[in-house]
Amino acid sequence: MPVATNFTNFGYFATALIATAAVAVAAGIQFLLVGWRRGSDRTSLAFAVLCLCVAVIALGRVGIYSAQTLPQAMRALRVLAGTVLLALPTLMFFVAGYTNRPMSQRLVMVVLLLTLAMSVLNLLEPGTVLYASVRTRMPIQLPWGETLYAIDGAHSASGQVFYWLCYAAFAWAFYRASRQCVMDGQRLRGGMLLACLLVQFLALLWSSVVIDAMGRPYPATDAFAFLSFVLLMGLSLVGQMRMHTAQLERTATQLRAEAATRHQAEQSLRHAAWYDALTGLPNRLHAQDRLCGLLDDATRNGLHGSVLLVDLDHFKTINESLGHRFGDLLLQAVAERLPDAVPDAITVARLGGDEFLVLLSPSSADAATAARRGMAMATHVLAHLAKPLVIERRPLAIGASIGVATFPDAGVSAADIVRRADIALHRTKTSGRHAARLFEPQMQAEADARLELERGLRLALQRDELTLYFQPQVDAEGRLAGAEALLRWRNPTLGMLLPGGFIHIAEETGLIHALGQWVVDAACSQLREWYRLGLADGIHLSINVSPWQIAQPQFADDLAARVLAAGIEPSALTLELTESALLGDFDAARQTLQQLSDAGFRLSLDDFGTGYSSLASLQQLPLDELKIDRSFVVALQPDSTNPLAGFIVDIGKRLGMITVAEGVETDEQRTMLAALGCNLMQGHFIGMPMPAEEFQHWLAACHATNAAPLSAP
């Protein structure tokens, strides 16, 4: 065994190596933490491992140069060689991450297998993976007097492979760094990597060529070269991290700004979801939510409250005459005034359109007290809203209708409470407006019955539940002149319904147009059949027309086309309309009636004398007949002739119109009407309304006797 030497072999050079190791360890720990904090950043972690390898290499050099015996130097050499074997793939992993070009899986497997094989050889070979045999050589004498232990030996085949692997690794790294140097925005980073690799490669050449091949007594400088690599790459990574940090700060600032914007948007959306955009009052959703809370409180505490549903009167007329902008200003003015009118209200909300909801707190001991309080508040609101509003220097008085409902009631939800107030409001409007009504239980029953009628009426056309009855019209001599087609509904539950029970629902729901078309088609079909049988020659058929139909711009053209398509001449039909058809847009109604008259239809004004039409308006219309209302016919007495019936007959004669009396139920009435000069009559005395088949037999009897068979009332 070699004996220990007696020279001083620990001085400035060894201290510099230890300092290098310390710097490398510090850098390795720092980047290890950075890589861990950045979510296992592979580039930072690879650089941290590389720094730790540099530290071990530096300490391995210290172990060799400060050894006293060959076995000590061999142990340090084996550690140094193993660390270099680990450093080579780590360097490749770092370069791959640094240049943003990952290694292929196949290359990774080859590098790891070669590293593993060489590491096993390093542990098993007596001269490590580098040498076949190792010996002590002359110590290295440094200029400042420090002496370093030196070893030498014959290179083994594995050592040659080791050096070629080092060259291959550096060539691959040089290629990657060169590629990065030509990329935009990456030239500086690529140049720094290329410089570090060049310094490290020169250190490798120094050890393998100058020291090993030429045998020069110089110490290896690979550890110091690694130190430059650590420092330069550390600076590069720090700069990159600063850029990333600045980018993260900018991103964080943007995210905070986006969060603030999102929060503001959420607040805006919440406000839009809970408040009315025009008036700023709570909207329907907000009001229903608040009413649910009040309902729970009232149920829990055994108290009662009330709601007021306020609807402005004739708001549609204001919109149409003054414009929607003026209507919006009016709604805003009402929204400002309404809370002042109800200072005790929990919530004043706009449900939509011109409807407002007022919620009164549940503070009454019973429902009756809550109802009285709600009605008193409704009266106060009506008086407050009746005061003129000044909008754009235009004074405007506007009325309102109010429906009142109380809560709680067992099994009744917040939506049901508002619906009850709406039912009461509807009653208010149908009773004349500008008033308040309290919801009563029978209103619900009536509303349910009306809803059932509406549902049934929508299905009546599909289920063929409609039919026509016909009531004859005769002249003063008893000759048949025509008939009136009367609509009937065979309701499965309620039986046979007259038009008075469902026509108003059809008009309110818009079903009147479909019903009118069905009546025209059915009447034309029946009339065509009677023409075929030779029973309808010289007679006309009267059909009732709703004001809603007259208001349709295309009504006249569509009706004429439908009748002609059915093979019937328009002159065979008399269209009966009431005076209410003239109360809206008189000019438009007159134009439509003129179109109907020009198309050949006969026009009749039904229930004349019970409406509000003026004689001046009457003579402007292309009417063919006037119908005397049954109330005037019933008033005829044998001892006192009704002057009104005679007056209507006289008007008809002066205007060149035929007069038709309806509701004739006695022979005395028929005789008196004939004496007055009434042209046509109809009623139970003349003939009851009959189904089509029965009326057909009646027509046949008329043709057989050439007169109408008068029936008893």
Secondary structure, DSSP 4 states (H G I P E B T S, - for coil): -PPPP-S---SHHHHHHHHHHHHHHHHHHHHHHHHHHTTS-HHHHHHHHHHHHHHHHHHHHHHHHT-SSHHHHHHHHHHHHHHHHHHHHHHHHHHHHHTT-PPPHHHHHHHHHHHHHHHHHHHHSTTTTTEEEEEEEEEEEPTTS-EEEEEEEEEPHHHHHHHHHHHHHHHHHHHHHHHHHTSTT-HHHHHHHHHHHHHHHHHHHIIIIIIIIT-------HHHHHHHHHHHHHHHHHHHHHHHHHHHHHHHHHHHHHHHHHHHHHHHHHHHHHB-TTT-SB-HHHHHHHHHHHHHHHHHHT-EEEEEEEEETTHHHHHHHH-HHHHHHHHHHHHHHHHHH-TTEEEEEEEETTEEEEEEEEEESSHHHHHHHHHHHHHHHHHHHHSPEEETTEEE---EEEEEEEE--TT--HHHHHHHHHHHHHHHHHTTSSSEEE--HHHHHHHHHHHHHHHHHHHHTTTT-EEEEEEEEEETTS-EEEEEEEEEEEETTTEEE-GGGTHHHHHHHTTHHHHHHHHHHHHHHHHHHHHHHT--TT-EEEEE--HHHHTSTTHHHHHHHHHHHTT--GGGEEEEEEGGGGSS-HHHHHHHHHHHHHHT-EEEEEEETSS---HHHHTTS---EEEE-HHHHHT-BTTB--HHHHHHHHHHHHTT-EEEEE---SHHHHHHHHHHT--EEESTTT---EEHHHHHHHHHHHHHHTS------
